[in-house]
């Protein structure tokens, strides 16, 4: 705790510099003797330190579990690497937790959370012999789900609907992946993948056409075109 004479505040956090003006704070020993005209700057970092401590503890538990699972898997039967599935399944919620702690927006959490889930199920499918269910159904289904979520959010946040166009473009780019897998013969049921890609394109074109000038200005602002 220290005092800033320039801003006339008492800083409850352990800081060497004032968070408002950047000046060096007074000695901590003198911080208890406060003039009446001093205000108190709250200890805003205390909560952040606690959250960071919890996240670090969870990260350590994940690392420890990873080592233990891999060791047990190696000792019992290394032919089927089930430990990798366990580790990846635990990594996904840890990744989402870190995104939340870092203050990512809800749209980033939804979008990249879906991408992470897709990667996870594809990995599980691969590790269990790759039966194709992840690319035949999960991948295109997730794209359609993202499109539906974007449409709903545009209606809910109608004053800022144009900001979702970048994510619509990203869904089109990701939608090219299942189409490419269809051409490569990896996807055995192509109809679902093709419908998902067409849905991504239609959602973007619908927003661009119905949005009119505001939609085009948003693209110009984002991509400088």
N, C-alpha and C positions, 0 to 999 in steps of 0.2 A: 504494500500500500504506500502511496506517495501523494504529494501535492503538486499541482501545477499553478504557479502564481500568475501566469499569463492568462489562462482560462478561468482561474479561480475555482478549480474543482479538486475534489479528493478522488483519487483513482484507487479503487479497491483491488484491481488486478495487480499482479506483480510485474510492472512494466518500468523500463528505464526511461521511456519517452512518452510524452502525452499523446494519446490516440487522436486528439483533436487538432493540436497545433504542431506537434512534433518536438516541442522543447523538452529538455531534460527535466525530470520531476525531482522534487526535493528529496532529501534523505528520508528513508523509511522511519528513522527514529523520530523525526520531526513531524511525521504525518498525523500523530495523535492530537497535537495541539493545533486545532483548526480555528481560524477566525470565523466569526458568525456569517460573513458574506460568502463563504466557500460552499459550493454545491458538491454533491456526491456523484461520481461516475460509477455506474454499477459494475459488478464483477461479471462481465459478460463471457469471459473465457472459462469460468469455472464449469459451467454446463458443458462447454465444448470439450474440455479436458476429460470430463467424466465419460462422455460419449466416445471420445477417441480411445479411452482406456478400455471400454467395453468391446469396441471393435477390435482392438489389438488382442484382447483376451480370446475373442472368438477366432481370430486369425491363428493364434497359437494353437488353439484346440484343433483347428482344421489341419494344421501342419502335423501335429502329434498324431491325429487320427490317420492321416495319410501314411505316415511312416509305419504305424502299427498295422494298418490294413495291408499295405504292400508286403510287409514282412510275413504276416500270417499267410497271405496268398502265395508267396514264394515258397514257404515251408510246406504247404498242403498240396497245392496243385497249380503250377505256374502256366499250364496249358490254357486254362480258362482264367483270364485276368479280370476277375470280378471286382478286384480292389480299385481298378481304374474307374469303373462305373460308380462305385461308392464315392470316390474322391471327386469326380466330376459333378455328381449330384449334390454334394455338399458345397462345391465351389460356386455353383449358381446362386444360391441364396446369399452367400457371402459377398459375391459381386454386386448383387442388388442392394444389400445393406450398405456397402460402401458408396454406391451411387446416391442413396438417400441421404447419407451423412454428409456427402459433399454438396448437398443442396441442389442436385439436378432437378430441372423442372419435371412436372408430372408427365408431359408428353415425351420427354427423353427417357423417362423411366419405362413408360409403356412400350415405346418403340424398341429401345435396346433390350428391354426385358424380353420382348417377343423374339428378337434375334437370338438372344442368349438361350432361350428355351428351344428354339429350332436347332441350334448347334448341339445342345445337350441331347435331344432325342435322336438326332442323326448319329451322334457319337455312340449312344446306347445301341442303336440299330446296327451300327458297324461292329461293335464289340460282341454282339450276340449272334453274329453270322450274316448280317445285312439281308434281311428279308424284304426290304424295300418299302415298308410301311411309312417310314419317316419322310421319304421323298415323294411317295405316291399320294399321301393324304395329309400328313402333318404340315409339311412346308407350304403347299398351296392353301390349306385351311387356315394357317396362320396369316398368310397374306390377305385373305378375304376378311379375317377378323380385324386386322389392322385397318383395312379400308372402312369397315363398318364403324370402328371406333373413331376414325378421323371424321367421318360424316356426322356422327353424333356430336363430337366436340365442336364442329363447325356450327351446328345449330345452337348448342348451348352457349358457346362463346362467339355469338354472331357478330359482335363488334370487331373482332379480331380474326375473322374467318380466313382472311388471305394469308395469315402466317403459317397455315397448315399446308400450303402448296409445296413447300420444300420437302416435307415428309411424304407427300404424294409422289413426288418425283423419285424419292428414295425407294418407295415401294415398287415403282416401275423397274428401277435398276435391279432390285432384288428379285423381282418377278422374272427377269431374264434368266435367272439361275435355273429354275425348274424347266423353263423352255429349252435351255441348253442341255439339261439332263434328258429331256425327251428326245432331242436330236441325237444325243450320244447313246441312246438306248438303255439308259439307266432306269428311267421311269417306265414301268410296265403298264400303267393306266394313265395315259396322257391327257384325257379329257379334263380331269380336275385341274391339272396344272395349266392347261391352256385357258380354261375359264377364269382361273385366278389372275393370270396375266392380263386378259382382256378386261376384267373388272378393274384392275389397277389403272389401266389406260383410260377407261371410260370415266372413272372418278376424277382423274386429273383433267381430262378434256371438258367434262361437265363443269368443273370449277372454273376453268379458264374461260369457257364460252359464256356461262351464266354470270361469272364475276365481272365480265366486261373490262372497262378501262382500269379499274382498281386491281384486278387480277394481273393484267399485263404490266402495270406499274410495279407490282410486287416482284414479278420476275425480273424486271429491269433493275430494281433496287438490289435484289439478291445476287444477280449474276452480272450486273453492269453491262447489259446489252441494250 
